[in-house]
Amino acid sequence: MNLAQMYINGQYVEKNLSKALYWLNQAALQSHKPAILKYEIICKQLSSCQIYDFFKNLVTTGVNIKVRSLSTELTVEN
């Protein structure tokens, strides 16, 4: 989580939200609730991020989470 925060802020490393998501995902897979919440926030800032896949992966790997609502927006690229 701390390393992800460094990538988010560009503190001691170059700012990189993709790398931040990687480290947030690693913490989330260990059921770290703040990482799960922060992942969702950062994911909304990147068009390539699919939040549905993130939550699906958490459930598949056995992380006990409760999702209140999940928007299933679809984007069609031509």
N, C-alpha and C positions, 0 to 999 in steps of 0.2 A: 504494500500500500504506500509506503514511504517513497519507494522508487517511482511509482506511478505519479505521485504528487510532484516529484522533482521534474518529470517529463511534462506534466501539465503546466507548471510554472516556469519551466526553462531555468531551473535553479541548479547550477553546477553542470548541467547538460543542455544540449540544444532542445528547445521546445519541440515535442513530437507527440501528438495526441494518439497516433497509432500505437506507438510503444507504450504509452500510458495505458491504453486499453488492454494491451497484452498483459501488463503487470496487474491491472485491476482484475482481469479475468483469472489470473493465477490465484489471487487472494480470494476471489469470489468462489472458486472451486473448493476452497477450504472453509466455506460457509461464513465468510467475513462480511457481515451485513453492510457496513459502511462502504466496502468495495463494490458491492452489488448496486447500491444506490448511486455511487459516484460514476460507475460504468454507464448507467442509464443517462446521466446528465451529459457526460462526455460524448456518448454515442450519438446523441441528438445533434452534436456539432459537426459530425462527419457524415457526408452523404453515402459513403461506402459501408457504414456500419448498419448491421441488421439486428436490432434489439430482440426480435422474435427468436432468432437463431441463438442468441446469448442465453435467453431464459430456457429455451428448449434444451440446450447443452447442460445447463445447471440441473434441470430436472432429470435428464438422462443419466448424469453422473451421480445422482443421489443427493444433491443439495436440497435440503428441506426449505422451500421458499413458498410464500403466498403472494400471488400476483393479483392485485385488486382489479386492475383493468389494463388491457394491453391493446393498443391501437394496431390494427392490421392494415395500415396504409400500404397500398401497392403503387409502385412507380413503373410506368411503361416507358421504355426508351425506344425511340425509333431509329 
